[in-house]
Amino acid sequence: MQNNREEINEVATSRIGARIKGIREKGGRTVEELATQTGIDSEVLSRIETNEFIPPLATLFKIANAFGVDIADFFQERSSSEKIVITRRDETVRIGRRPDHDQGEVDYIYEALAVKQNFRHMEPFLVEFPLQEISEMVFNSHEGEEFLHVLEGTVEFRSTDRVEVLNPGDNIYFQSDVSHSFRRISKGPARAIAVIWNKRP
């Protein structure tokens, strides 16, 4: 089962890179132009497009905003504009860290839960956090707001001036332009539902 999940991660990651490149080229932009617009290093963008770098959600939101598209466009080709949309378990898209991930690369596992809905205001994810030292945490920020509800384990939230410990059943809601990061501090697995509102410029 674990091997299957790892294969799914690799397929999903290559899908994201290819779609970002496709949207960029369709819009007639160079990597350097996208770097200037997003504030993301051009080398990082190139590595995302060639699947050498797994981007955190904050990075994907910045790229989606620059393109004027929904983040779902990076996960799935076809989506629906119906008022009620069901996403089955095998239709979610799961992206995970590599064992030898680079500095700044995603350091958690995120699973996009609503990839089939067009024109939505919320982005729901199932997030799994690794056990790590403070020095290993990757801090990110982007426009919008975030809500996180802890399902299992103990999670530590850190911003530039605040540290909070969250246990199962605890929630946190914050402005996501604040530089922030999470890590697992429990011995067992730590999972949470995260809902992100992506405020476009």
C-alpha positions in Angstrom: 0.0 0.0 0.0 2.8 2.4 0.9 4.5 1.8 -2.5 1.2 2.6 -4.3 0.9 5.9 -2.4 4.5 6.8 -3.2 3.8 6.2 -6.9 0.7 8.3 -6.7 2.8 11.1 -5.2 5.2 11.0 -8.1 2.5 11.0 -10.7 0.7 13.9 -9.0 3.9 15.9 -8.6 4.8 15.4 -12.3 1.3 16.5 -13.2 1.6 19.7 -11.2 4.9 20.6 -12.9 3.7 19.9 -16.4 0.5 22.0 -15.9 2.3 24.9 -14.4 4.7 24.9 -17.4 1.7 24.5 -19.8 -0.2 27.4 -18.4 2.9 29.6 -18.4 3.8 28.8 -22.0 0.2 29.2 -23.1 0.2 32.7 -21.6 3.5 33.5 -23.4 5.5 34.1 -20.2 9.1 33.1 -19.6 10.2 31.6 -16.3 12.0 34.8 -15.5 8.8 36.9 -16.0 6.9 34.5 -13.7 9.7 34.8 -11.1 9.4 38.5 -11.1 5.7 38.4 -10.7 5.6 35.8 -7.9 8.8 36.6 -6.1 9.8 33.0 -6.5 13.4 32.3 -7.7 13.5 31.4 -11.4 15.7 28.3 -10.6 13.0 27.1 -8.1 10.3 27.6 -10.7 12.3 25.6 -13.3 12.8 22.8 -10.9 9.1 22.7 -10.1 8.3 22.4 -13.8 10.7 19.6 -14.2 9.5 17.8 -11.0 12.8 18.2 -9.2 11.3 20.3 -6.5 8.0 19.7 -4.6 6.4 23.1 -3.9 4.7 24.0 -0.6 1.1 25.1 -0.8 2.1 28.7 -0.3 4.2 28.5 -3.5 1.4 27.0 -5.5 -1.0 29.8 -4.4 1.5 32.5 -5.5 1.8 30.8 -8.9 -2.0 30.4 -9.2 -2.5 34.0 -8.4 0.0 35.1 -11.0 -1.8 33.0 -13.6 -5.3 34.1 -12.4 -6.4 30.4 -12.0 -7.6 28.2 -9.2 -5.0 26.0 -7.5 -7.2 23.0 -8.6 -6.0 23.6 -12.2 -2.6 22.3 -11.1 -4.1 19.0 -9.8 -6.7 18.0 -12.4 -7.5 18.8 -16.0 -11.3 18.5 -15.9 -13.4 20.1 -13.2 -17.1 20.8 -12.6 -19.2 23.9 -12.2 -22.1 22.0 -10.7 -23.5 23.1 -7.4 -23.0 19.8 -5.8 -19.7 17.9 -6.5 -18.6 14.6 -4.9 -14.9 13.7 -4.8 -14.3 10.0 -4.1 -11.4 8.8 -2.0 -9.4 7.6 -5.0 -9.9 11.0 -6.8 -8.1 13.1 -4.2 -4.5 14.1 -5.0 -1.8 13.5 -2.5 1.6 15.2 -2.6 4.4 14.2 -0.2 7.9 15.2 0.8 10.9 13.3 -0.4 13.2 11.6 2.1 16.0 13.9 0.9 13.9 17.0 0.4 15.7 20.3 -0.2 15.7 23.3 2.0 12.4 25.2 1.3 10.8 22.2 -0.3 7.5 21.0 1.1 8.1 19.4 4.5 4.7 17.8 5.0 2.2 15.7 3.1 -0.9 17.4 1.7 -3.9 15.9 0.0 -6.2 18.1 -2.1 -9.7 17.1 -1.2 -11.9 19.1 -3.6 -10.0 19.0 -6.9 -13.2 18.7 -9.0 -15.0 21.9 -8.1 -14.5 25.0 -10.3 -14.7 28.6 -9.1 -14.6 27.9 -5.4 -13.5 30.2 -2.6 -12.1 27.6 -0.2 -9.3 25.1 -0.7 -9.6 22.1 1.7 -6.7 19.8 2.4 -5.8 16.8 4.6 -2.4 17.6 6.0 0.1 15.1 7.7 2.9 16.7 9.6 6.4 15.1 10.1 8.3 14.9 13.4 11.1 17.5 13.1 13.3 19.9 14.8 12.6 23.7 14.9 15.6 24.3 12.6 14.0 22.0 10.0 10.7 23.9 9.8 9.9 25.7 6.5 8.1 29.0 7.0 5.7 30.3 4.3 3.3 33.1 3.7 0.7 34.1 1.1 -2.4 36.2 0.7 -5.5 34.9 2.3 -6.7 33.2 5.5 -6.3 29.7 6.9 -8.3 27.5 9.2 -6.8 24.2 10.6 -8.6 21.6 12.8 -6.4 18.9 14.4 -7.7 15.4 13.9 -4.9 13.3 15.4 -1.6 13.9 17.3 -0.1 17.1 18.6 0.9 19.9 16.3 3.0 23.0 17.0 2.2 26.2 15.2 4.9 28.9 14.9 4.9 32.4 13.5 7.5 35.1 13.9 6.3 36.0 17.4 4.0 33.2 18.6 4.1 29.5 19.4 0.9 27.5 20.0 0.5 23.8 20.8 -2.6 22.2 19.2 -4.2 18.9 20.3 -7.0 16.9 18.7 -10.1 19.0 18.5 -8.2 22.3 18.7 -8.5 24.8 15.9 -6.5 27.7 14.6 -7.6 30.5 12.3 -5.1 33.1 11.1 -4.2 35.5 8.4 -1.8 33.6 6.1 0.3 36.6 5.1 1.9 36.0 8.5 5.0 33.9 8.1 4.1 30.5 9.6 4.9 26.8 9.9 3.6 23.7 11.6 5.4 20.6 12.9 4.4 17.4 14.7 5.6 17.1 18.3 3.7 14.0 19.3 5.3 10.5 19.0 2.5 9.2 16.8 1.1 10.6 13.6 -0.4 14.1 13.4 -3.1 15.0 10.9 -5.3 18.0 10.4 -7.9 19.3 8.0 -6.8 22.7 6.6 -9.1 25.0 4.8 -7.4 27.9 2.9 -9.0 31.0 1.5 -6.8 32.3 -1.3 -7.1 36.1 -1.6 -6.2 37.0 -5.1 -4.6 40.4 -5.8 
